């Protein structure tokens, strides 16, 4: 399975840090955020990776190169202006190929293991959901019996990690568009599976959360590798 890391966001909530450095290259625990994703994907034997970029994207290509020093092969999908999640994935489909692929938001940190993530039957998507963090208390979707739905009482937050079929994007056209409407349509058809990840997950969306992750990773470095399971809680 191939993977895509979404790295085209401007990172407005991270300003002024992202005025000079793209968000995926901001560091926590002594390494860029995107490096944690590359290492975890390589550990799961996922070697073919696509990275989209827009704002200061040349810095991402210069920093990561072809991916060989991380044990992976990176191909880039540059965007003149950010195409949002749906549009960015759609543009990269020729690089991702005809089979289901994994997508990871570049601005999260987690111990979600890509091994075992897959589509079941005729599903168009499989989403990893997590407990609602303090900054997103109402969650996004409902998980019932391994199926993801939009209506219900016990809402969870979408982690930004999912597996998608290229068929999810059938009928889409080039340009900027969101992913959520496509997922909701597939949910209405009963074609979205999911799972509840109960391990570590952080949305690194503000300078304060980046600083907190940096502190926690550095504190835990004497006990475990940062890509294992340090004692971090959302």
ABEGO torsion letter per residue (X at the ends): XBBBBBAABAGAAAOAAAAABBAAABBBGGBBAAAAAAAAAAAAGBABBBBBBBBGAAAAAAAAEAGAAAGBBBBBBBBABBAEAAAAAAAAAAAAEABBBBBBBAABBBABBABGBBBBEABABBBBBBBBBAABAAEABBBBGGBBBABEABBBBBAGBBBBBAAAABGBBBEBBBAAAAAAAAAAAGABBBBBBABBBBBBABAAAAAAAAAAAAAAAAABBAABBBBBBX
